[in-house]
């Protein structure tokens, strides 16, 4: 067998997958396991335990998607006291080739391994196989990147587009911009402050404080619990609670929050599409979109995506897909390992 090791490494959870690449391009999963990252002092003992459990020989190649920046084949995780270095990992694990890539870059590679059931198509567009592919993903932050085809391969390029300025378009969005500037005492507001998990919370607080809709006692209690856990391990995810209440239609304030979020998300995806013209497809990644998919369809994500004046017809030709498979980063790490 031609064994590869793929990993999706996060501050909270790490997933490792052992893959057989003997029948490329098919990558057959041999063994997979999830670990609590904080239970290990480093990645090395985790991988050793994983390979022992899998009763597998040492793989020839490995690629790990990292929740944090990767510089010169090294990475320091944002929420975990791990410092990873490719040379050290190769030596201590006995794996001849090891690569570290940013987790959003791993999502980019993972797009190349998705199946039809792994995506929901919002707009089929008019795809061009040689054109760029764009990725945008709201989660903890707002990731953006793109793929360019060179020869027979696509190459992934991450960006920091999520930190570009938030561009309000309506009176309500201008009020939101002013609210965030004043509340955080800052000089500018990035798109990520609005289009992300914490952005959902910010929109909710804005609409609540402006008395646009009344706050229910249940959601108010959840918000207080989250605020009281500042500096501690969080047991409350306010963005998820707001999304669930909006999806069920049980809370008007949450519904309005997600509507404004979806509109801003669509507009920012359209901004990215204008800069790249990704006729190979624009893929929406991250954990939020699949959870609120009915609301993305209901609240006219595509209308705000393509509402760009004279450029509207161009954006209507771009395929737009939502990634449903939340292991897309792990798929991408395996694809990247196979290319080493």
N, C-alpha and C positions, 0 to 999 in steps of 0.2 A: 504493500500500500504506500501511497504518497501522502503522508500525514501532514496536515497543517493545523496550527493552533490559532484561533481567533478569540479576541476578548473585547468586551464592552465594559470599560472601567469607569465607575462613577464613585463619587464621594460616599454614597450610601450603599450601593449594590454593584457587584461585579458579576458578569456572566461570561463563562468560558465555554468554548465549543471546539471540539476536535473534529476535523473534517478530513475525508478521504478525497483527494483530487486526482485519483488515478484515471478517471474518465472525464477529463476536461471537455467542455466547460461545466459539466455537472459536478457540484461539490456536495458530497454525501455526508450528512452528519453522523458521526460515530458515537459521540457522547457529549452531553451538555449539562452544565450545572451552574447554579446561582449561589453566590456567597455574599455575606455581609462584610463589606470592605473593612470596616473597623475591627473585625475579629483577627486581622492579620497585620503584622508590622511592616509587611512589604509584599510585593507581587510574587516574589520568588517562592516563598513557602506555600502560597496559595496554589501556584501552578504545579508545584511538586505534589501537593495533596491531590489535586485534580487528576494528574497523570497516573498516580497510584490507584485512585478510585476507578479510573477508566481501564486500569490494567493494560496501559498502552506503552509502546516504545516512544522514545523521544522524537517529536516531530522535527522535520527538516527546516520548516519556516514558521514564523509567527508574526502576527500583526495585532496590535492592541489600539483600539480607539479610546482616547483619553478625554475626560471632561476637564479640559484646560488647554492652554497653549503648549505647542510642541516646538522647541527651538534647538537646532543642531542635534537632533535625535535624542533630546532629553526632555523630560516633563516633570513639573511639580504640580501635583493635583491641588485644585483650589480648596476643597473641603476635606482633605485627607493628608496626613503627614507622610506621604510617599514621595520619594525622589527617584525617578526612573531614568535609566540610561541604557541605550541599546547595547553598547559594548559590554557593560556589566551583566545585563540580562543574558546575552549570548554566552558569556563565560560561565556564569553560575548555573544556568539551566542546560547548558550543552546544546543549545539550538543554534545551528550555523548562521541563520539569517533571522534577525528580529527587526521589526519596524514599529515605530510609534506614530500615530496620526491623530489629529484632532477629531473629537467625536462627531462633529458636523461634517468633516471631510469623509468620515466613515459612512455617514448617511448618504453622501454623494455617490460613493462607490456602490453602496447597497442598492441604489436605484437601478443599477445595471443588472441586478439579480432578482428583481421583483417579478412576480407572476400576476396574471390578470386579477386574481382574487385578492391581491395585496393592495389594490388601489381602487378608489372611487373617482370616476371621471366627472368633473363638473362641466367641462367644455372640451369636446373632441378636437376642435380647431382644424388646422390643416398642417399636420406634422411634416417636417423636413428632417430626414435621417442624419444629415450632415451638420445640422444647425446646433448651436449651443443648447444646453439644458440648464435651467435655473432651479435653485432650491431655496425655499424660505420656510422657516420653522419657528413658531412661537411656542415656548415652553418656559423654563426658568428665565431665559432671555429671548432674544430674537436673532436666530442664526440666519445667515444668508451666504450663498455661494453659487458656483456654476461649474459646469463640465464642458470641456472643449474636446472635440475629436481630433486626434493626431494619428494619422495612419489607421491602424486597425483598433486602436485603443482610445478610450475616453480618459482624460486626466481631470482631476478635481482641483478646484481652486477655491479655498475659503475666502471670505471677506469680512469686514467689520461694518457692513451696510446697516445693520440693526442700530448702530450708534449715530447714523445720520439724523438730521433734524426731523422731528415730527412736523408734518405739514397740515395744519387744520384747514378744512374746506367749508365748514358750515359755522353758523353763529354758535351752536352748541359746542363744537370742537374748539373754537376760539376761546370760549369760556373755560373749557377743560384745560387748554394750554395755560391760560392766566392762573387758574387754580393751582396747577402743578408748580408753576414758577414761584408763586407766593408760598405755597405750603412747604416746599423743600428749600426755599431761599437760594435758587439757582439761576443761572443766566440763560440756559437753553434747556429744551426738552428733547430727548432723543425719541425715535420711533419705538425703541424698546420699552420706554416708560409707559407706553400705551398698549402696544401689541406684544403682550407677554402675560404670564400668569400673574405677576405683580401688577401689570397694567390693568387686568380685570378688576383687581382690588381697588386700584386708584380710580378707575371709572365709577365703580360702585360708590366709593366714598364721596366722589364729586357729585353724583346724582343725589345721593342721600343728603349731603350738606346743603345742596341748592334746593332741597325740598321738591325735587321733580317727582318723586314718588315716596310714599311712606315706607319705613323699614319695619319688617315683621319682627316680632319678639324672638323667634327661633334663629333667624339669621343674625340679629343683633347680638345674641348670646354667643354665637360662634365667632363673631368678629372680636368680641371682648376677650374670649378665651385665647384667640390667636395673639392679640396684643399683649396679654398678660404673660405669654410665653416668650417674650423678647429675650434673647440671649440664652434660651434653653432649646432643647430638642422639641421641635414642633409636632404636635399631635393633630393640628388643624391645618387643612389646606383651603384657605378662603376662596381661591379661584375655582377649585373643584366644587365646593359647596354652592357657590353662585351659579356655576354652569349647570349643576344638577337641578337646582331649583328652577332655572330658566327653561331647561329642557322639559321638565315635567309640567311647566306652566303654573306652578304653585305660588310664584312670588313675582309681582309686577315689577318691583325695583330690579330684581335680578334679570328679568326678561329685557328690560330697557338697557341694563348694563351690557348684556351679551349682544344686543342689537348694535349698540355703538361700537363695541369691540369688533364685531364682524365687519362693520362698515370701514373702520380704520384698517383692519387687516387686509381687506380687499384692495383698498386704495394703495397701501404700501406694497402689496404684491404687484399691483399694476405699475408702480414706480420702478420696481426692480425689472419688470418685463420690458419697460420702455428702454432701459439702459442696456439690456442684453439681447433683446429680440430673440427669445429662446423658443424658436419654432420646433426644437426637439422636445419641448414640454416644460412647463413650470410645475414643480412638485412641491406640495405643501406638506412639510414634515412636522415633527413635534407631537407631544402628547395631547394637546388641546383639541386640535381640529377633529380627530375621529370621535371624540366624546361629545362634541356639539354639532356633529354633521347635519342633523335635521335643521338646526338653526342657521348654519352656514348656507344651506339651500334656501331657507325661508327668508332670511334677511338680506338677500340680494348681494352676496359676496361678489358675484360676477358683474353686477351692475356697477359697483364701486371700483372693481378691478379695471373695467374697460371705459369708465367715465373720464376720458382724457381728451375731450374736445375733438380736434381733427384727427387724433391718433386712434380714435375708437375702433375703426375698421381693422387697423393693424392688430390690436390686442384681441379682437374677436377671432382672429385666425390662430392664436397661440393655444395649444392644448394645455389644459389645467387639470391636475390630478391631486387628490388627497391620498397620502400614504396611510393605509390602514394597519400594515404590519409593523408593530412596534419593535421588532427585532431587526429592522432595516440596517442599523449600525453594525450589528453583529454579522449580518450578511456581507456588508461592505468590508469589514475587517478581514473576512475569509477571502473575498475577491482580491483584496490588496495583498494578502499573504501569498496567494497563488501567483501573483505577478512578480514577486521578488526574484 
